[in-house]
Amino acid sequence: MCFNYIESFVVRNCTWTIKAPMGNSVNMTFSHFEMEDHYGTGNCSYDFLEVTEAGERPLWRGCGEEVPATISSSEDTVRVRF
């Protein structure tokens, strides 16, 4: 986990695990999303938010200002990485 990342921003990976009750899935819905998109290319090579299932299967990766569609897992655990 990462706390106070804005105050001491350096290159680091912050990871959060979200776990639903066994047999359920995780659905993530964003009402707002804003993350720097270097050069406006959408390739998210610097700052990005990434959501993967426990087995590291990618569900979504993004940057910029476009609010993603609902992200749904097929498992009960996802990892969110910044």
C-alpha positions, 0 to 999 in steps of 0.5 A: 500500500502507499500512503501520502504518495502526493507529499513524497511522490517518487516512482513506486508501485502502490497495490491494493487487493480487493476481495469479495466474498467467496463465489462472488465477483468484483465490479468497479465503477468510476464516477470520475477518473483523471490521471496524467496522460504523458504526451496525450497518446493514451499509452499510459507509459508513466502514470496509470491505474491497472486492475488485474485478477489474482492470477495477474490476468489484466482487466483494465489499464488506463490513464487520461480523463476518460471514465472507464466502463464498469470493470468486472472480474470473473474471480473474487479477488482483484488487484489495483496498481498505481 
